[in-house]
Structures are given as C-alpha cells and as structure tokens.
C-alpha cells in the first residue's frame, strides 16, 4: 500500500451508521472498510469492462471453416501440434 492521502466524503446518516456497524463487526476502522470497499468496487468494474470487451469480440473472427464450434477440440489439437 502506498502513502495515504487524506480526503473527505459526505455520507447520508444511514450510510454512516451502516458503515460503522460493518467496520465494528469486522474489527476494522471505518477508513479501512471504505478503502476495502473502494478497492473491491474498482476491481469489479475492471472485470465487468473486460467481460464487455470479450462479449463484444464474440463472432468477430472467422476460422475459415463452418464447423469450428463443433470440431473445436480437433482445431485446438492441430494448433498444439505446431
């Protein structure tokens, strides 16, 4: 973990109460809980972006054969033989 940068956020009273309860339940500081939640959110956003890119690529390539989806094991075995 790098150097900490102090910041300020505004929370609704219910958000603050829930966050404090969760931090207490986990035995961690409120700041640590918020850092962890932010890391998890940002990691999840990255996974979702990669998934969107992968789905967008589906069907975007041609193998030159009509049966690749059925005969994929054979195609992969041929590649491995190279």
Phi and psi in radians as a Rosetta constraint file:
Dihedral C 1 N 2 CA 2 C 2 CIRCULARHARMONIC -1.428 0.35
Dihedral N 2 CA 2 C 2 N 3 CIRCULARHARMONIC -3.007 0.35
Dihedral C 2 N 3 CA 3 C 3 CIRCULARHARMONIC -1.121 0.35
Dihedral N 3 CA 3 C 3 N 4 CIRCULARHARMONIC 2.534 0.35
Dihedral C 3 N 4 CA 4 C 4 CIRCULARHARMONIC -1.427 0.35
Dihedral N 4 CA 4 C 4 N 5 CIRCULARHARMONIC 2.469 0.35
Dihedral C 4 N 5 CA 5 C 5 CIRCULARHARMONIC -2.012 0.35
Dihedral N 5 CA 5 C 5 N 6 CIRCULARHARMONIC 2.142 0.35
Dihedral C 5 N 6 CA 6 C 6 CIRCULARHARMONIC -1.301 0.35
Dihedral N 6 CA 6 C 6 N 7 CIRCULARHARMONIC 2.371 0.35
Dihedral C 6 N 7 CA 7 C 7 CIRCULARHARMONIC -2.499 0.35
Dihedral N 7 CA 7 C 7 N 8 CIRCULARHARMONIC 2.983 0.35
Dihedral C 7 N 8 CA 8 C 8 CIRCULARHARMONIC -2.298 0.35
Dihedral N 8 CA 8 C 8 N 9 CIRCULARHARMONIC 2.390 0.35
Dihedral C 8 N 9 CA 9 C 9 CIRCULARHARMONIC -2.241 0.35
Dihedral N 9 CA 9 C 9 N 10 CIRCULARHARMONIC 2.758 0.35
Dihedral C 9 N 10 CA 10 C 10 CIRCULARHARMONIC -1.904 0.35
Dihedral N 10 CA 10 C 10 N 11 CIRCULARHARMONIC 2.240 0.35
Dihedral C 10 N 11 CA 11 C 11 CIRCULARHARMONIC -2.120 0.35
Dihedral N 11 CA 11 C 11 N 12 CIRCULARHARMONIC 2.648 0.35
Dihedral C 11 N 12 CA 12 C 12 CIRCULARHARMONIC -1.251 0.35
Dihedral N 12 CA 12 C 12 N 13 CIRCULARHARMONIC 2.720 0.35
Dihedral C 12 N 13 CA 13 C 13 CIRCULARHARMONIC -1.039 0.35
Dihedral N 13 CA 13 C 13 N 14 CIRCULARHARMONIC -0.651 0.35
Dihedral C 13 N 14 CA 14 C 14 CIRCULARHARMONIC -1.189 0.35
Dihedral N 14 CA 14 C 14 N 15 CIRCULARHARMONIC -0.664 0.35
Dihedral C 14 N 15 CA 15 C 15 CIRCULARHARMONIC -1.080 0.35
Dihedral N 15 CA 15 C 15 N 16 CIRCULARHARMONIC -0.765 0.35
Dihedral C 15 N 16 CA 16 C 16 CIRCULARHARMONIC -1.104 0.35
Dihedral N 16 CA 16 C 16 N 17 CIRCULARHARMONIC -0.777 0.35
Dihedral C 16 N 17 CA 17 C 17 CIRCULARHARMONIC -1.091 0.35
Dihedral N 17 CA 17 C 17 N 18 CIRCULARHARMONIC -0.786 0.35
Dihedral C 17 N 18 CA 18 C 18 CIRCULARHARMONIC -1.142 0.35
Dihedral N 18 CA 18 C 18 N 19 CIRCULARHARMONIC -0.717 0.35
Dihedral C 18 N 19 CA 19 C 19 CIRCULARHARMONIC -1.131 0.35
Dihedral N 19 CA 19 C 19 N 20 CIRCULARHARMONIC -0.748 0.35
Dihedral C 19 N 20 CA 20 C 20 CIRCULARHARMONIC -1.094 0.35
Dihedral N 20 CA 20 C 20 N 21 CIRCULARHARMONIC -0.747 0.35
Dihedral C 20 N 21 CA 21 C 21 CIRCULARHARMONIC -1.073 0.35
Dihedral N 21 CA 21 C 21 N 22 CIRCULARHARMONIC -0.743 0.35
Dihedral C 21 N 22 CA 22 C 22 CIRCULARHARMONIC -1.177 0.35
Dihedral N 22 CA 22 C 22 N 23 CIRCULARHARMONIC -0.711 0.35
Dihedral C 22 N 23 CA 23 C 23 CIRCULARHARMONIC -1.082 0.35
Dihedral N 23 CA 23 C 23 N 24 CIRCULARHARMONIC -0.775 0.35
Dihedral C 23 N 24 CA 24 C 24 CIRCULARHARMONIC -1.070 0.35
Dihedral N 24 CA 24 C 24 N 25 CIRCULARHARMONIC -0.761 0.35
Dihedral C 24 N 25 CA 25 C 25 CIRCULARHARMONIC -1.068 0.35
Dihedral N 25 CA 25 C 25 N 26 CIRCULARHARMONIC -0.646 0.35
Dihedral C 25 N 26 CA 26 C 26 CIRCULARHARMONIC -1.517 0.35
Dihedral N 26 CA 26 C 26 N 27 CIRCULARHARMONIC -0.144 0.35
Dihedral C 26 N 27 CA 27 C 27 CIRCULARHARMONIC 1.221 0.35
Dihedral N 27 CA 27 C 27 N 28 CIRCULARHARMONIC 0.671 0.35
Dihedral C 27 N 28 CA 28 C 28 CIRCULARHARMONIC -2.330 0.35
Dihedral N 28 CA 28 C 28 N 29 CIRCULARHARMONIC 2.892 0.35
Dihedral C 28 N 29 CA 29 C 29 CIRCULARHARMONIC -1.297 0.35
Dihedral N 29 CA 29 C 29 N 30 CIRCULARHARMONIC 2.797 0.35
Dihedral C 29 N 30 CA 30 C 30 CIRCULARHARMONIC -1.072 0.35
Dihedral N 30 CA 30 C 30 N 31 CIRCULARHARMONIC -0.727 0.35
Dihedral C 30 N 31 CA 31 C 31 CIRCULARHARMONIC -1.074 0.35
Dihedral N 31 CA 31 C 31 N 32 CIRCULARHARMONIC -0.751 0.35
Dihedral C 31 N 32 CA 32 C 32 CIRCULARHARMONIC -1.121 0.35
Dihedral N 32 CA 32 C 32 N 33 CIRCULARHARMONIC -0.708 0.35
Dihedral C 32 N 33 CA 33 C 33 CIRCULARHARMONIC -1.069 0.35
Dihedral N 33 CA 33 C 33 N 34 CIRCULARHARMONIC -0.791 0.35
Dihedral C 33 N 34 CA 34 C 34 CIRCULARHARMONIC -1.158 0.35
Dihedral N 34 CA 34 C 34 N 35 CIRCULARHARMONIC -0.714 0.35
Dihedral C 34 N 35 CA 35 C 35 CIRCULARHARMONIC -1.062 0.35
Dihedral N 35 CA 35 C 35 N 36 CIRCULARHARMONIC -0.769 0.35
Dihedral C 35 N 36 CA 36 C 36 CIRCULARHARMONIC -1.104 0.35
Dihedral N 36 CA 36 C 36 N 37 CIRCULARHARMONIC -0.791 0.35
Dihedral C 36 N 37 CA 37 C 37 CIRCULARHARMONIC -1.081 0.35
Dihedral N 37 CA 37 C 37 N 38 CIRCULARHARMONIC -0.715 0.35
Dihedral C 37 N 38 CA 38 C 38 CIRCULARHARMONIC -1.149 0.35
Dihedral N 38 CA 38 C 38 N 39 CIRCULARHARMONIC -0.768 0.35
Dihedral C 38 N 39 CA 39 C 39 CIRCULARHARMONIC -1.026 0.35
Dihedral N 39 CA 39 C 39 N 40 CIRCULARHARMONIC -0.793 0.35
Dihedral C 39 N 40 CA 40 C 40 CIRCULARHARMONIC -1.125 0.35
Dihedral N 40 CA 40 C 40 N 41 CIRCULARHARMONIC -0.707 0.35
Dihedral C 40 N 41 CA 41 C 41 CIRCULARHARMONIC -1.098 0.35
Dihedral N 41 CA 41 C 41 N 42 CIRCULARHARMONIC -0.816 0.35
Dihedral C 41 N 42 CA 42 C 42 CIRCULARHARMONIC -1.168 0.35
Dihedral N 42 CA 42 C 42 N 43 CIRCULARHARMONIC -0.677 0.35
Dihedral C 42 N 43 CA 43 C 43 CIRCULARHARMONIC -1.089 0.35
Dihedral N 43 CA 43 C 43 N 44 CIRCULARHARMONIC -0.745 0.35
Dihedral C 43 N 44 CA 44 C 44 CIRCULARHARMONIC -1.130 0.35
Dihedral N 44 CA 44 C 44 N 45 CIRCULARHARMONIC -0.676 0.35
Dihedral C 44 N 45 CA 45 C 45 CIRCULARHARMONIC -1.079 0.35
Dihedral N 45 CA 45 C 45 N 46 CIRCULARHARMONIC -0.708 0.35
Dihedral C 45 N 46 CA 46 C 46 CIRCULARHARMONIC -1.116 0.35
Dihedral N 46 CA 46 C 46 N 47 CIRCULARHARMONIC -0.726 0.35
Dihedral C 46 N 47 CA 47 C 47 CIRCULARHARMONIC -1.120 0.35
Dihedral N 47 CA 47 C 47 N 48 CIRCULARHARMONIC -0.727 0.35
Dihedral C 47 N 48 CA 48 C 48 CIRCULARHARMONIC -1.125 0.35
Dihedral N 48 CA 48 C 48 N 49 CIRCULARHARMONIC -0.689 0.35
Dihedral C 48 N 49 CA 49 C 49 CIRCULARHARMONIC -1.132 0.35
Dihedral N 49 CA 49 C 49 N 50 CIRCULARHARMONIC -0.741 0.35
Dihedral C 49 N 50 CA 50 C 50 CIRCULARHARMONIC -1.105 0.35
Dihedral N 50 CA 50 C 50 N 51 CIRCULARHARMONIC -0.697 0.35
Dihedral C 50 N 51 CA 51 C 51 CIRCULARHARMONIC -1.119 0.35
Dihedral N 51 CA 51 C 51 N 52 CIRCULARHARMONIC -0.752 0.35
Dihedral C 51 N 52 CA 52 C 52 CIRCULARHARMONIC -1.054 0.35
Dihedral N 52 CA 52 C 52 N 53 CIRCULARHARMONIC -0.740 0.35
Dihedral C 52 N 53 CA 53 C 53 CIRCULARHARMONIC -1.130 0.35
Dihedral N 53 CA 53 C 53 N 54 CIRCULARHARMONIC -0.702 0.35
Dihedral C 53 N 54 CA 54 C 54 CIRCULARHARMONIC -1.139 0.35
Dihedral N 54 CA 54 C 54 N 55 CIRCULARHARMONIC -0.767 0.35
Dihedral C 54 N 55 CA 55 C 55 CIRCULARHARMONIC -1.133 0.35
Dihedral N 55 CA 55 C 55 N 56 CIRCULARHARMONIC -0.657 0.35
Dihedral C 55 N 56 CA 56 C 56 CIRCULARHARMONIC -1.133 0.35
Dihedral N 56 CA 56 C 56 N 57 CIRCULARHARMONIC -0.475 0.35
Dihedral C 56 N 57 CA 57 C 57 CIRCULARHARMONIC -1.404 0.35
Dihedral N 57 CA 57 C 57 N 58 CIRCULARHARMONIC -0.301 0.35
Dihedral C 57 N 58 CA 58 C 58 CIRCULARHARMONIC -1.034 0.35
Dihedral N 58 CA 58 C 58 N 59 CIRCULARHARMONIC 2.265 0.35
Dihedral C 58 N 59 CA 59 C 59 CIRCULARHARMONIC 1.393 0.35
Dihedral N 59 CA 59 C 59 N 60 CIRCULARHARMONIC 0.049 0.35
Dihedral C 59 N 60 CA 60 C 60 CIRCULARHARMONIC -1.555 0.35
Dihedral N 60 CA 60 C 60 N 61 CIRCULARHARMONIC 0.034 0.35
Dihedral C 60 N 61 CA 61 C 61 CIRCULARHARMONIC -2.270 0.35
Dihedral N 61 CA 61 C 61 N 62 CIRCULARHARMONIC 2.701 0.35
Dihedral C 61 N 62 CA 62 C 62 CIRCULARHARMONIC -2.092 0.35
Dihedral N 62 CA 62 C 62 N 63 CIRCULARHARMONIC 2.325 0.35
Dihedral C 62 N 63 CA 63 C 63 CIRCULARHARMONIC -1.588 0.35
Dihedral N 63 CA 63 C 63 N 64 CIRCULARHARMONIC -0.303 0.35
Dihedral C 63 N 64 CA 64 C 64 CIRCULARHARMONIC 1.601 0.35
Dihedral N 64 CA 64 C 64 N 65 CIRCULARHARMONIC -0.079 0.35
Dihedral C 64 N 65 CA 65 C 65 CIRCULARHARMONIC -2.195 0.35
Dihedral N 65 CA 65 C 65 N 66 CIRCULARHARMONIC 2.749 0.35
Dihedral C 65 N 66 CA 66 C 66 CIRCULARHARMONIC -1.600 0.35
Dihedral N 66 CA 66 C 66 N 67 CIRCULARHARMONIC -0.185 0.35
Dihedral C 66 N 67 CA 67 C 67 CIRCULARHARMONIC -2.013 0.35
Dihedral N 67 CA 67 C 67 N 68 CIRCULARHARMONIC 0.338 0.35
Dihedral C 67 N 68 CA 68 C 68 CIRCULARHARMONIC -1.034 0.35
Dihedral N 68 CA 68 C 68 N 69 CIRCULARHARMONIC -0.650 0.35
Dihedral C 68 N 69 CA 69 C 69 CIRCULARHARMONIC -1.166 0.35
Dihedral N 69 CA 69 C 69 N 70 CIRCULARHARMONIC -0.448 0.35
Dihedral C 69 N 70 CA 70 C 70 CIRCULARHARMONIC -1.595 0.35
Dihedral N 70 CA 70 C 70 N 71 CIRCULARHARMONIC -0.698 0.35
Dihedral C 70 N 71 CA 71 C 71 CIRCULARHARMONIC -1.808 0.35
Dihedral N 71 CA 71 C 71 N 72 CIRCULARHARMONIC 0.559 0.35
Dihedral C 71 N 72 CA 72 C 72 CIRCULARHARMONIC -1.100 0.35
Dihedral N 72 CA 72 C 72 N 73 CIRCULARHARMONIC -0.606 0.35
Dihedral C 72 N 73 CA 73 C 73 CIRCULARHARMONIC -1.069 0.35
Dihedral N 73 CA 73 C 73 N 74 CIRCULARHARMONIC -0.736 0.35
Dihedral C 73 N 74 CA 74 C 74 CIRCULARHARMONIC -1.135 0.35
Dihedral N 74 CA 74 C 74 N 75 CIRCULARHARMONIC -0.732 0.35
Dihedral C 74 N 75 CA 75 C 75 CIRCULARHARMONIC -1.092 0.35
Dihedral N 75 CA 75 C 75 N 76 CIRCULARHARMONIC -0.720 0.35
Dihedral C 75 N 76 CA 76 C 76 CIRCULARHARMONIC -1.186 0.35
Dihedral N 76 CA 76 C 76 N 77 CIRCULARHARMONIC -0.666 0.35
Dihedral C 76 N 77 CA 77 C 77 CIRCULARHARMONIC -1.116 0.35
Dihedral N 77 CA 77 C 77 N 78 CIRCULARHARMONIC -0.678 0.35
Dihedral C 77 N 78 CA 78 C 78 CIRCULARHARMONIC -1.111 0.35
Dihedral N 78 CA 78 C 78 N 79 CIRCULARHARMONIC -0.726 0.35
Dihedral C 78 N 79 CA 79 C 79 CIRCULARHARMONIC -1.095 0.35
Dihedral N 79 CA 79 C 79 N 80 CIRCULARHARMONIC -0.708 0.35
Dihedral C 79 N 80 CA 80 C 80 CIRCULARHARMONIC -1.149 0.35
Dihedral N 80 CA 80 C 80 N 81 CIRCULARHARMONIC -0.460 0.35
Dihedral C 80 N 81 CA 81 C 81 CIRCULARHARMONIC -1.262 0.35
Dihedral N 81 CA 81 C 81 N 82 CIRCULARHARMONIC -0.330 0.35
